[in-house]
Amino acid sequence: MTDPAHDPTWTRLLANARRSLERNGGSLETTISLTAPTEDERLLIIGVTGVHRTAGANRLAVRLAELDAYLRQAHGRSLLEVLGPSLRNRPAERQAEADARRAALALAMSCKHHGAEWFHQWLEEIQRDGTIARLVRAGRDLAPALRVLDALPAEEQPMPAFAERLLGNTKALTDSALRGLLIKAIALWQGVDPPANGEAERALWELVGVVRDDLASQVLVLNLPGDGGFVGDWLTQAAQIGVPFRLTLNQLRMCPIVIQAEHVYVTENPAILRAACTLGPSAPAMICTEGVPSAAAHRLLGQATSATLWWRNDFDWAGVRMTAAALARYPNARPWRMSAQDYRSAAGSGQPLLGTPAATPWDAQLAIDMLAIGQSVMEERLLPTLIADLRKGRSPGS
């Protein structure tokens, strides 16, 4: 007798039975049907049910319990046995997935960042966009991501060594799923937009002390004399002739220095430092962060403890966040031309102010005015004023 699993006459009937059983969790208390049955299918259903079905009938129904009983009697196997081990139990799968999602979220409650607004926003987002569902379907959970977040911020840890220590794999943080989870979390934590390219991603990791490449992590300076080995000599010689200079994190690690300057002006955009080059050696000491400060920039800034750091960024939400972070991180930092008055004097045209608003604790009116005017103001628009401050070479006040 032909095996029903390999008999074309049974193909559609068994396929419909499979769909029904997978949908209802294996219950035989349901009825399936065939539309436009062939003559062979009509005769088969008559044999299964023991009820005559007229030729030309457009739809023939059969209860799964009848089909199961027939297969047991005629072939010595149940319907479930005929369909084989690939038969799925979708209700059970959905329940298991829901249980796994709940377990993942319960595990997240043990993270040291639990309670932070950004952390709960991250959990909400990865639930809403289906990230957690995709993880559990792949047999994974949040444990690796939480282990990494618990270890952050780090202290200028090389990424491969950091990944090996936490996850036992030097390349674990390049895994697409884990990397995506962490990038989303860190961006929310730091209040910045998700990185749009590799350089922005490098900067994001450096914000929390993980360095992908200590040669790629650099900082641009001008007229920044320093003491301490060959790096200090380089800086001093460059300052004597007013030549801008790039330092790598690798160099700053190899040869720690002490900055010899009373005032250091910190800007976000290289255009400001480039314009200051026209002042030659008479320009004051400057550090350019080129956006989010790199690990190299923070290492260098941390070695300028005897100087006053006059800090400024663009007048946009990312910029004021970076200024607030700098003022909180460096006790010797002061805002430079970052007041509400400076903003109002430069506003009036430009790009719309986009993103999530941020507080400006050094001047509460600034955030109020930025919300009211709704325009971003890049540093370059203040260039004449900034160069005038640099030419005077004294504390600029606001």
Summary of the structure (lengths in Angstrom):
residues: 398
radius of gyration: 33.4
end to end distance: 94.3
largest distance: 105.6
contacts: 1225
relative contact order: 0.07
helix: 54%
strand: 12%
